[in-house]
Amino acid sequence: MFLERQTDPAHAYHIRLNEKTTAHEKKQGEAFAREFCHSCTSLTNQAMVAALTQMMKEHPTEQQNMMRFCVAFIAEMSLQSSADERKRASVDLAEEFMKYTSYHCRALPKI
């Protein structure tokens, strides 16, 4: 279960494990995941530069939300097993990120 193995008292990831997910929220999340995965796989280097440039132009609240998602993804990746060598480097990097950053600096407040 997502982030089940760690506590999040400051709600750094704004994820509540005991909340019930509606069918709409589940579909929305699954659609986002498919589109995000497809985009990450199919973007050329120049398209990635364009995407990053645009993301840096977004409203600071939106940038905070994107960063919060990225941190939550990294936190979850750090808890994964890495028997698959294709995933090993990602798990290792995520573990290092979690090890060398404090919980306090990863807690991104809703402002």
N, C-alpha and C positions, 0 to 999 in steps of 0.2 A: 504494500500500500504506500502511496506517495508520501514521503517524509515521515512515515510512521516511526522510523527508528531514531528520530531526533526530535527534540522539543523546540518549540518556537514561541516562547513566552512574549516576545515583543511583536509577534505576528509579522516578522520580517518578510515573509512570503505571502501573507494574507491568504493563507489556505487553512481551512478548517476541516480536519479529518472527519468529524462527526456530522457535518452538514450533509443533508440529502441533496443529491444532484438531480435536477429535473431532467426529463428527457430532452428538452430543448437545450439545456446547458451541456449535456453530454454530446448531442449532435453538433453543437456549436464548437465545442472543444475538439472533437474528432475531426471536423472539417478544417479547423485551423491547423491542427497537427499535420494533416495530409498536405495542405497547401504549403505550409512552412517547409516540410520535408522535401516536397517536390521543388520548391523554389531553391532551397539550399543545394539540391542535387543538380539543377539545370542552369543555374546562373553562371554566366561567363564571368571572367575577372572584371571586365568593364561594367557589366550589369551590377556586380557586387559593389563596385566603387560608387556607381550611381545610387544604389539602394542605401549604402552607408551615408553618402552625402545628403540624401533626402532625409534620412532618419535624424541626422544632426540638425536639420532645419525645423524639426517638429517642435511643438510646444514643450516646455520643460516638464510639465506633468506627464505628457505622453512618453517622453524620454525616460522619466523615472519608472513608468509602468513597464516599458520595454526592458529596462535594466532589472527590474524586480523579477520579470519572467526569466531573464537570462540567469540570474542568480539562483532562482528556484530550480531551473534545469540543471545547472552545475551542481547544486546540492544533491539533487536526486541522482545524477550521474555518478557522483562520488560514492554512492551507496550500492552501485551495481556490481554484480560479479563480472569478471572480465575474462571468462574462458575463451571468448571469441577474440582472436588476435586483432581483428579489424576494429574492435572497440577498446582495446587495451590502452592505447595512448590517450584516448579521451577520458577514460576512467582515471588513469594516472594523473593527468592534468587537473581534473576535477578534485581529486584527493589532495593534491598540492595546494590548489586554491583554497580549499576548506581548511587545510592545516595551517596555512600561512596568513590567513585573514581572520580577524576576530569576528565573533558573532556581532558585536556592536557595529562594526563597519559594514557588515552585510545587511543589517536591518535598515531598510529603506522606508522612511515614514510616509504615510499618506498626508499630503499637505493640501 
